[in-house]
Amino acid sequence: MAAKLNFTSKVRAGMAAERASAGERLAEADVVNIAQRDAGAPNAPDTVATPAAPPSDSVDAPLSLHAVRKIPVDDVVSNPYNPRAFYSAETIDELAGSFATQGQITPILVTKLSAFPGQYVIVDGERRIRAARSRGDKFIDADVREGLDNQNLYLRAYHANKEREEQTVFDDALAWKKLLDDRVYVDQVELGVAVGEDPKHISKVISLTSLPPYLLQRMAQNRKDVGLGHAYNIKLIFDRAGATVAEHWLQQVIEGKASVRKLEAAASAEAGARRVGPRRTHYQSRVQFSRPDGVALGELKLFGDGRAELSLKGIAAADQQRLAERVKAVVEQWASEMNTSGAE
């Protein structure tokens, strides 16, 4: 156990060092660009190159190139392992308004992948590219990195969102499931080490993906009120009682009327009701049918509440219609006799 903890600590420390180094390089590039712009320097270059990152013990691959440049918006594609799945239209509009008044302050972070030839894959900056597209911008400032694999593609965006407090468990649920489905991480233990979370937490979060997308979307929109404890118990209620009941309890949480403890009680109650189920009435008597050779054909059960159930098996398809007509004739004759008896 001590060895595992020590390994995890090294991974986290390496990530922190890399993020700090990346932040310093971005700041240096911004300073150079702003100084050139403010000085009105003629023919100021669109690209500012900075040294590659020094080697470290982090899980990130070494950077062979780091440059800030203007790239065509049409050449930018979303991160296939984007840690965020839910975006607010209002925040995109606000950012587009900021672009109009202040310009783009921070470049998006992109890389090149063989799966997307001739295109730039976003590592961090999905909101910024959406804002640029909503404005009809043709170009966007981008920090171009080389040498990133799928794990780096996810981890860099994940930690950037965590630092900005934009990441939610609902985003994590969808992103982590895709990472495991695509075998970017072999199991929840490896993924847990990468993101610094316990595998049990990983499992609990991923279980939320069984909820309908519209419920996850609503939870993400109300993330200040809906935490993992709320969401997990609503998921249990959904599994046991269906969408309508789950939606009711989600609304209760959003309105501040249902705590995690209250949801736990509701989920337990639904589990109990499901175990008990409808009460079964035992038959009072039954008549069994067999062929002349002794092979069982079925039975007729008679219940105290007036019901009679006929169950037969092993009837050839060619004989089923003939049997049905005979049973119908018997029932109709019996019904007629009962009617006559009642009239007397």
Secondary structure, 3 states (H helix, E strand, C coil): CHHHHHHHHHHHHHHHHHHHHHHHHHHHHHHHHHHHHHHCCCCCCCCEECCCCCCCCCCCCCCCCEEEEEEEHHHEECCCCCCCCCCCHHHHHHHHHHHHHHCCCCCEEEECCCCCCCCEEEEECHHHHHHHHHHCCCEEEEEEECCCCHHHHHHHHHHHHHHCCCCCHHHHHHHHHHHHHCCCCCCHHHHHHHHCCCHHHHHHHHHHHHCCHHHHHHHHHCCCCCCHHHHHHHHHHHHHHCHHHHHHHHHHHHCCCCCHHHHHHHHHHHHHHHHHCCCCCCCCEEEEEECCCCCEEEEEEECCCCCEEEEECCCCHHHHHHHHHHHHHHHHHHHHHHHHHHHC
